[in-house]
């Protein structure tokens, strides 16, 4: 039969083992790639898995140049016959982020960049192009209402240019990719 000192020693060993296991588990979690990755806004990808969303450069209020170019195209403006401009931001990383809303209330973002032939933009003017900002690589199909809304924004900007409005200094899509090769420019919607 075991004595009291043998049992006490067994309990101490067990407690030390539990403490060591807990410390090891804490170290494993802290060293894991998930713990080290930025969590500036976790989101779900189109495949459903969780992904960290790098914030990129901050969104700012539009400059006077952006306001002059957009003119009456501002928050609350209906473009086309059914899309609402939620917000126009200042130039960020060579593009103007614009938040739009469809008739059913779906919010989404587009970016206005300087025109370059063959860029793959949804639509554009003589001076700028409108891209859907969905963090995809161009292979993801554009939801029809969002694409039509981007086209409505391009039409409204064509009208502004016909009235003499000039866009601020912007990058082409290729220039932006060259200047920001690792940039994912999430626009909160």
PALO-968161 format. One record per atom (N, C-alpha, C): residue in three letters; x, y, z. Coordinates in steps of 0.1 Angstrom, whole numbers, plus 5000, padded with zeros to 4 digits. Example, Ala and Ser with C-alpha at 12.3 -4.5 7.8 and 13.67 -1.06 7.14 Angstrom:
ALA513249435078/ALA512349555078/ALA513249675078/SER512849785071/SER513749895071/SER512950005079/
***
This chain:
UNK500849885000/UNK500050005000/UNK500950125000/UNK500550234993/UNK501350354992/UNK501150445004/UNK502250505009/UNK502150595020/UNK501650735016/UNK501350815026/UNK500950955023/UNK501951035016/UNK503251015019/UNK504251085012/UNK504351044997/UNK504050924994/UNK504050874980/UNK502950944973/UNK501750954979/UNK500551004972/UNK500751154970/UNK501351224980/UNK501551364979/UNK502551394968/UNK503651314967/UNK504551334956/UNK503851314943/UNK502951214942/UNK502251194929/UNK501451314925/UNK500751374935/UNK499951494932/UNK500851604927/UNK501951624934/UNK502851734929/UNK503351714915/UNK503651584912/UNK504151554898/UNK503051584888/UNK501751544892/UNK500651564883/UNK500451724881/UNK500451804892/UNK500251944891/UNK501352004882/UNK502551964884/UNK503652014876/UNK503551984861/UNK503051864859/UNK502851814845/UNK501651894839/UNK500651924846/UNK499552004841/UNK499952144837/UNK500752204847/UNK501252334844/UNK502152344832/UNK503052244831/UNK503952234819/UNK503152224806/UNK502152134807/UNK501352114794/UNK500652244791/UNK500152314801/UNK499452444798/UNK500352544792/UNK501552554798/UNK502552644792/UNK502952614778/UNK503152484775/UNK503452444762/UNK502352474752/UNK501152454756/UNK499952484747/UNK499952634745/UNK500152714755/UNK500152864753/UNK501252904743/UNK502452844744/UNK503552874735/UNK503152834721/UNK502552724719/UNK502152674706/UNK501152764699/UNK500152814707/UNK499152904701/UNK499853034698/UNK500653094706/UNK501353214704/UNK502253214692/UNK502853094689/UNK503753084678/UNK503053044665/UNK501753014665/UNK501152964653/UNK500953084643/UNK500953044630/UNK500753154620/UNK499453234622/UNK498453174626/UNK497153244628/UNK497253354638/UNK498053324649/UNK498153424660/UNK499053534655/UNK500053504646/UNK500953604642/UNK500353694630/UNK499353644624/UNK498753724612/UNK497953844617/UNK497953944609/UNK497154064612/UNK495754034612/UNK494954084621/UNK493554054621/UNK492854194621/UNK493154274611/UNK492554404610/UNK491154404605/UNK490554294604/UNK489154284599/UNK488954154593/UNK488754044601/UNK488653914595/UNK487353914586/UNK487453844575/UNK486353834566/UNK486253694561/UNK485353664553/UNK485253534547/UNK485453554532/UNK486253464526/UNK486453464512/UNK485253404505/UNK485253414491/UNK484153354484/UNK484053204486/UNK485153144490/UNK485052994493/UNK484652964507/UNK484453074516/UNK483853054529/UNK484953054540/UNK486253044537/UNK487253034547/UNK487553174552/UNK488053184565/UNK488353304571/UNK489653364566/UNK489753494564/UNK490953554559/UNK491153684565/UNK492353724568/UNK492653854574/UNK492653954562/UNK492154064565/UNK491954174555/UNK492954284559/UNK494054294552/UNK494954404554/UNK494254534552/UNK494454634560/UNK493754754559/UNK494354844548/UNK495654834544/UNK496154924534/UNK496155064539/UNK496455164530/UNK496455304534/UNK495055344539/UNK494955434548/UNK493655474554/UNK492855544544/UNK491555534545/UNK490555614537/UNK490455754543/UNK490455844534/UNK490455984538/UNK489256064531/UNK488956174536/UNK487956264530/UNK488456304516/UNK487556334507/UNK488056374494/UNK488656514494/UNK489756524486/UNK490456654484/UNK489556744476/UNK489956874475/UNK489256964466/UNK489256924452/UNK490356864447/UNK490456814433/UNK489456704431/UNK489256614440/UNK488256504439/UNK486856564439/UNK486556654448/UNK485256714449/UNK484956794436/UNK485956864430/UNK485656934418/UNK485356834407/UNK486156724406/UNK485856634395/UNK484556564396/UNK484156524409/UNK482856454411/UNK481756554410/UNK481956674414/UNK480856774414/UNK479656734422/UNK478456724415/UNK477256684422/UNK477156534425/UNK478156454421/UNK478156314424/UNK478756294438/UNK477856294448/UNK478256294462/UNK477356194470/UNK477656174482/UNK476856094491/UNK475356124490/UNK474556024487/UNK473156044486/UNK472656054472/UNK473556074462/UNK473156094448/UNK472755964442/UNK471655964435/UNK471355844427/UNK471955864413/UNK472655754409/UNK473255754395/UNK472555644387/UNK472455664374/UNK471655574366/UNK470255594371/UNK469555484372/UNK468155494377/UNK467955424390/UNK469055374396/UNK468755294408/UNK469955274417/UNK471155324414/UNK472355314423/UNK472555434431/UNK472855424444/UNK473155534452/UNK474555544456/UNK475155664455/UNK476555684459/UNK476455704475/UNK477155614482/UNK477155624496/UNK478255714501/UNK479455704495/UNK480555784499/UNK481655794488/UNK482255914487/UNK483355924478/UNK484555964487/UNK485655884486/UNK486755904494/UNK487855984487/UNK488856024494/UNK490056094488/UNK490955984481/UNK491856034472/UNK492755944465/UNK493555864475/UNK493555734473/UNK494355644481/UNK495055544472/UNK496355544473/UNK497255464465/UNK496955474451/UNK496755594446/UNK496555624432/UNK495055604427/UNK494155574435/UNK492755554431/UNK491755624440/UNK490555654435/UNK489555714443/UNK488555604446/UNK488455564459/UNK487455464464/UNK486055524464/UNK485055454459/UNK483755504460/UNK482855394465/UNK482055424474/UNK481055324480/UNK479755344473/UNK479155234468/UNK477855244461/UNK476855144468/UNK475555164465/UNK474555084470/UNK473555044459/UNK473254924458/UNK472254874448/UNK470854904454/UNK469854884445/UNK468454914449/UNK467954814461/UNK468554694461/UNK468154604472/UNK468954624485/UNK469854734485/UNK470554764497/UNK471954704498/UNK472354634488/UNK473754574488/UNK474754684486/UNK475654694496/UNK476754794495/UNK477954734489/UNK478654804480/UNK479954754474/UNK480854874470/UNK482054844468/UNK483054944465/UNK483554934451/UNK483855054445/UNK484555054432/UNK485755154434/UNK486655154424/UNK487755244425/UNK487955304411/UNK488155434411/UNK488355514399/UNK489855534397/UNK490355494386/UNK491855504383/UNK492055564369/UNK493255614366/UNK493555674353/UNK493355564342/UNK492855614331/UNK492655524320/UNK493955464314/UNK493855334310/UNK494955264303/UNK494255154295/UNK494455164282/UNK493755064273/UNK494154924277/UNK493254834277/UNK493454694280/UNK493554654294/UNK493054744303/UNK493254714317/UNK492254624323/UNK491154594317/UNK490154504322/UNK489154574331/UNK489054714331/UNK488054784339/UNK486654754334/UNK485754774343/UNK484354744339/UNK483854854329/UNK484254974331/UNK483855084321/UNK484755204324/UNK484655304316/UNK485455424319/UNK485055544310/UNK485855644311/UNK485655764304/UNK486855784295/UNK487055904289/UNK488255924281/UNK489455934291/UNK489255964304/UNK490355994313/UNK490555894324/UNK489455824328/UNK489455734340/UNK488755604337/UNK488955504345/UNK488255374344/UNK487755344358/UNK486655264358/UNK486055224371/UNK486255064372/UNK486855034384/UNK487054894387/UNK486254854399/UNK485754734399/UNK485054674411/UNK486154644421/UNK485954684433/UNK486954654444/UNK486454534452/UNK486754414448/UNK486254294455/UNK487354204459/UNK488654254459/UNK489754174463/UNK490054054454/UNK489454054442/UNK489653934433/UNK490753974423/UNK491053874415/UNK492153894405/UNK491653904391/UNK490353934390/UNK489853954377/UNK489153824371/UNK489353714378/UNK488753594374/UNK487353564380/UNK487053644390/UNK485753624397/UNK484653704389/UNK483553634386/UNK482453704379/UNK481953824387/UNK481653934381/UNK481154054387/UNK479554034388/UNK479054054400/UNK477554054402/UNK476954154392/UNK475954124385/UNK475454204374/UNK475054344379/UNK474354354390/UNK473854484395/UNK475054574399/UNK476154514404/UNK477354584408/UNK478054634395/UNK478154554385/UNK478754594373/UNK477954704366/UNK476654694366/UNK475854804360/UNK475954934368/UNK476054924381/UNK476255034389/UNK477655104386/UNK478655024384/UNK479955084381/UNK479855154367/UNK479155094358/UNK478955154345/UNK478155284346/UNK477155284355/UNK476355414358/UNK477355524363/UNK478255484372/UNK479155584377/UNK480055634366/UNK480555544357/UNK481355584346/UNK480555684337/UNK479355654335/UNK478455744326/UNK478355884333/UNK478155884346/UNK478056014353/UNK479356084352/UNK480556014353/UNK481856084352/UNK482056134338/UNK481556054328/UNK481656104314/UNK480956234312/UNK479856244318/UNK479056374318/UNK479856484324/UNK480456454335/UNK481256554342/UNK482456604333/UNK483056504327/UNK484156544318/UNK483756624306/UNK482556594301/UNK481956664290/UNK481756814294/UNK481456834307/UNK481256974312/UNK482657034315/UNK483756964313/UNK485057024315/UNK485756984328/UNK485156894336/UNK485856854348/UNK486956764345/UNK488056784353/UNK489256704351/UNK489556624364/UNK489956494362/UNK490256414374/UNK491556454380/UNK491656424393/UNK492956454400/UNK494056354395/UNK495256374399/UNK496356284395/UNK495956144401/UNK495956044392/UNK495655904396/UNK496655814389/UNK496755684394/UNK497555584388/UNK496655504378/UNK497355444369/UNK496655344361/UNK496655214369/UNK495855114366/UNK495854994373/UNK497254924374/UNK497954934362/UNK499254874362/UNK500254944371/UNK500155084371/UNK501055164379/UNK500755134394/UNK499555114397/UNK499155084411/UNK499754954415/UNK499654854407/UNK500154724410/UNK501654724411/UNK502354804403/UNK503854814404/UNK504254884416/UNK503554994420/UNK503855074432/UNK503455004445/UNK502454914445/UNK501954854457/UNK501754704454/UNK502854624451/UNK502754484447/UNK502054394457/UNK502054424470/UNK501454344480/UNK500154404485/UNK499754504478/UNK498554584484/UNK497254514481/UNK496554494491/UNK495154454490/UNK494354574497/UNK493654644489/UNK493154774494/UNK491654754498/UNK491454694509/UNK490054674514/UNK489354804517/UNK488154814512/UNK487254924514/UNK486054874522/UNK485954914535/UNK484854864543/UNK483554904537/UNK482654804536/UNK481254834530/UNK480254814540/
***
